[in-house]
Amino acid sequence: MTTITEHEEQRVDKANASGRTPVVFVHGLWLLPSSWDRWATVFEEAGYTALTPGWPDDPETVEEAKAHPEVFAHKSVKQVADHFDYLIRRLTKKPAVIGHSFGGLLTQILAGRGLAAASVAIDPAPFRGVLPLPISALKSASPVLANPANRNRAVPLTYEQFRFAFANAVDEEEAKQLYETFAVPASGVPLFQAAAANFNPWTEAKVDTKNPDRGPLLIIDGEKDHTVPWAIANASYKKQQRNDAVTEIVKVPNRGHSLTIDSGWREVADQAMGFVKRFV
């Protein structure tokens, strides 16, 4: 049975009482909901009500996450999508949904279920039908995929792995600061699901791109992203473009996978907000 935490329940109640349009933020692997805190503040100041739910069993802090990595294990794409689905259906207004990395894939799944008034998928993980597989994406995923046993584990990134996968477009000092501030272990399951999606007709890593209720969608991708290179983001865009709703894509120059949390986060937040404001 899908449930939400007491804190998430309180946030839903507050959002419903506010009368404002909700914006639901969806984090990806190796991050926590707190990675959206600055974004939430900006959207609140712009007149929205922000919700930053966790994946099931997410710890409250990075310190707690590092102390108890086992809580991240076994979280699948469908389990997390259903968690957000349950929360969103408790909102009295259809929200905008914004996600990063695997959160970008989840955002598109939720939009494909007709749950988003508008959605922004940032550096989104690929879904079934997205075929490009650049070498840098394979290398970024290799800390998990190199060992089949990692499917049932929570897998942390070393600093060097984080530097390549997330923080390749910032300097060494900022990369270390981002690693210490934000990086946590992650469930291995979603990466194995995404890697096998094009070979498994029943995969959970699939998106209903044709739903007429999908709503407007913006895909944002960092030019220097190793984890979700432009070829993957653009292939996702081409699949989504078949929908009758507005579908757009933006390439952010000189930015890597850390673009939502690094020192240039505000530029990306403003792009996302500009799109949301057009439709919500």
C-alpha positions in Angstrom: 0.0 0.0 0.0 1.3 3.4 -1.0 1.6 6.0 1.8 3.2 9.3 2.4 5.0 10.6 5.5 3.4 12.7 8.2 5.6 15.6 7.0 4.4 15.1 3.4 0.8 15.0 4.5 1.3 18.3 6.3 2.8 19.8 3.2 -0.1 18.6 1.1 -2.6 20.1 3.6 -0.7 23.4 3.6 -0.7 23.5 -0.2 -4.4 22.8 -0.4 -5.2 25.4 2.2 -3.1 28.1 0.5 -5.1 28.1 -2.7 -1.9 28.5 -4.6 -0.8 26.3 -7.5 1.5 23.6 -6.2 4.9 22.8 -7.7 6.1 19.3 -6.9 9.9 18.7 -7.1 11.2 15.2 -7.8 14.9 14.4 -7.0 16.9 11.7 -8.7 19.5 9.2 -7.6 22.3 10.2 -5.2 20.4 13.2 -3.9 17.8 14.0 -1.3 14.7 16.3 -1.3 16.9 19.0 0.4 18.7 19.4 -3.0 15.6 21.4 -4.0 15.5 23.7 -1.0 16.7 26.8 -2.9 14.4 26.1 -5.8 11.4 25.7 -3.4 12.1 29.1 -1.9 12.3 30.8 -5.3 9.0 29.3 -6.4 7.3 30.1 -3.1 8.4 33.7 -3.5 6.9 33.7 -7.0 3.5 32.8 -5.6 3.5 29.0 -5.9 3.4 26.5 -3.1 6.4 24.1 -3.2 6.5 20.5 -2.2 9.7 18.5 -2.1 8.6 14.9 -1.3 11.2 12.2 -0.8 11.4 8.8 -2.3 10.0 6.1 0.1 12.1 5.9 3.2 14.4 8.8 2.3 16.3 10.0 5.4 15.9 13.6 6.5 19.6 14.6 6.2 22.7 13.7 4.2 24.4 12.6 7.5 21.6 10.2 8.3 21.7 8.9 4.8 25.4 8.1 5.0 24.9 6.4 8.3 22.0 4.2 7.1 22.6 3.6 3.4 20.5 0.4 3.5 17.3 2.4 3.5 17.8 3.3 -0.2 18.0 -0.3 -1.4 15.2 -2.0 -3.5 13.4 1.2 -4.6 12.1 0.7 -8.1 10.9 3.2 -10.7 7.2 2.2 -10.3 7.4 2.2 -6.5 8.7 5.8 -6.5 6.3 6.9 -9.3 3.4 5.5 -7.4 4.5 7.3 -4.2 4.4 10.7 -6.0 1.2 9.7 -7.8 -0.5 9.1 -4.5 0.7 12.4 -3.1 -0.3 14.4 -6.2 -3.8 13.0 -6.2 -4.3 14.4 -2.7 -3.7 17.9 -4.0 -6.8 19.9 -4.9 -5.0 21.7 -7.8 -3.1 19.9 -10.5 0.6 20.8 -9.9 3.5 21.7 -12.1 6.1 18.9 -11.7 9.8 19.5 -11.9 12.4 16.6 -11.8 16.1 16.1 -12.2 17.9 13.0 -13.6 15.8 9.9 -12.5 13.5 12.6 -11.1 13.2 13.8 -14.7 12.1 10.4 -15.9 9.6 10.2 -13.0 8.3 13.6 -14.0 7.6 12.3 -17.5 5.9 9.2 -16.1 3.7 11.4 -13.9 2.9 13.7 -16.8 2.1 10.7 -18.9 -0.4 9.7 -16.2 -2.1 13.1 -16.7 -1.1 14.4 -13.3 0.9 17.5 -14.3 -0.4 20.9 -15.3 3.0 21.5 -16.8 6.3 19.6 -16.3 10.0 20.2 -16.6 12.4 17.3 -16.9 16.0 18.3 -16.3 18.8 16.0 -17.5 16.1 13.2 -17.6 17.1 9.5 -17.4 16.1 7.6 -20.5 12.9 5.6 -20.9 11.9 2.7 -23.1 12.3 3.8 -26.8 15.1 6.2 -26.1 18.0 4.5 -27.9 21.2 6.5 -27.8 23.7 5.2 -25.2 26.8 7.4 -25.2 30.0 6.2 -23.6 30.0 8.9 -20.9 26.5 7.7 -19.8 27.7 4.1 -19.5 30.7 5.3 -17.5 28.5 7.4 -15.2 26.3 4.4 -14.5 29.2 1.9 -14.2 29.6 2.2 -10.4 26.2 0.4 -10.2 25.9 -1.6 -13.4 29.4 -3.1 -13.3 28.2 -5.5 -10.5 24.8 -7.3 -11.0 24.6 -7.7 -7.2 24.2 -3.9 -6.9 20.6 -4.3 -8.1 19.7 -5.2 -4.5 22.0 -2.7 -2.8 22.3 0.9 -2.0 25.3 2.2 -3.9 27.3 5.3 -2.9 29.6 7.2 -5.3 33.2 7.9 -4.6 34.3 11.5 -5.0 36.0 10.6 -8.3 32.8 9.0 -9.6 30.7 11.9 -8.5 33.2 14.3 -10.1 32.7 12.5 -13.4 29.0 11.9 -13.3 27.8 15.1 -11.7 30.4 17.8 -11.2 32.6 17.6 -14.3 31.7 21.2 -15.4 32.6 23.0 -12.1 36.0 23.5 -10.5 37.6 21.1 -8.0 36.8 23.2 -5.0 33.1 23.4 -5.9 33.0 19.7 -6.9 34.2 18.7 -3.4 31.8 21.0 -1.7 28.9 19.6 -3.8 29.9 16.0 -2.9 30.1 16.7 0.8 26.9 18.7 0.9 24.6 16.6 -1.4 25.8 13.2 -2.3 24.1 10.1 -0.7 23.8 6.4 -1.6 21.2 5.4 -4.2 19.1 2.4 -5.0 20.6 0.2 -7.7 17.3 -0.9 -9.1 16.3 2.1 -11.3 19.6 2.0 -13.2 19.2 -1.6 -14.0 15.6 -1.0 -15.0 16.6 1.9 -17.3 19.6 -0.1 -18.8 17.3 -3.0 -19.7 14.2 -0.9 -20.7 14.6 -1.4 -24.5 14.8 -5.2 -24.1 11.9 -5.5 -21.7 8.4 -4.8 -23.0 7.1 -4.9 -19.4 9.7 -2.4 -18.0 8.7 0.1 -15.4 11.0 2.6 -17.1 8.4 3.6 -19.7 6.4 6.8 -20.4 3.0 7.3 -22.0 4.1 10.0 -24.4 0.8 10.0 -26.3 -1.6 10.8 -23.4 -3.6 13.9 -24.5 -3.6 15.0 -20.9 0.2 15.0 -20.6 0.3 18.8 -20.6 3.2 21.1 -21.6 6.6 19.6 -21.2 10.1 21.3 -21.2 13.3 19.2 -21.3 16.4 20.9 -20.0 19.9 19.4 -20.6 23.4 20.5 -19.7 25.7 20.8 -22.7 28.5 19.0 -20.8 26.4 16.4 -19.0 28.2 13.1 -18.8 25.3 11.2 -17.2 22.5 12.3 -19.5 24.3 13.7 -22.6 22.4 15.7 -25.2 21.9 12.7 -27.4 19.7 11.1 -24.7 17.8 14.2 -23.8 17.1 15.0 -27.5 15.9 11.5 -28.2 13.5 11.8 -25.2 12.3 15.1 -26.7 11.7 13.6 -30.1 9.6 10.8 -28.5 7.7 13.4 -26.5 7.2 15.7 -29.5 4.7 13.4 -30.9 2.3 14.5 -28.2 -0.2 17.3 -29.2 0.8 19.4 -26.2 3.6 21.9 -26.2 7.0 20.1 -26.0 10.2 22.1 -25.9 13.9 21.4 -25.2 16.7 23.7 -24.0 20.5 23.0 -23.9 22.2 25.0 -21.1 25.8 25.9 -22.3 28.8 24.7 -20.2 26.8 22.9 -17.6 27.0 19.3 -16.3 24.6 17.0 -14.4 25.0 19.1 -11.2 23.2 22.1 -12.8 20.3 22.0 -10.3 22.6 22.2 -7.2 25.8 23.9 -8.3 26.5 27.7 -8.3 24.6 28.2 -11.5 21.4 26.6 -10.2 19.4 29.9 -10.4 19.8 30.2 -14.1 18.2 26.8 -14.5 15.5 27.5 -12.0 14.5 30.7 -13.8 14.3 28.8 -17.1 12.0 26.2 -15.5 9.9 28.9 -13.8 9.5 30.8 -17.0 8.1 27.7 -18.7 5.8 26.9 -15.8 4.5 30.5 -15.7 3.4 30.3 -19.3 1.0 27.5 -18.6 0.2 27.5 -14.8 
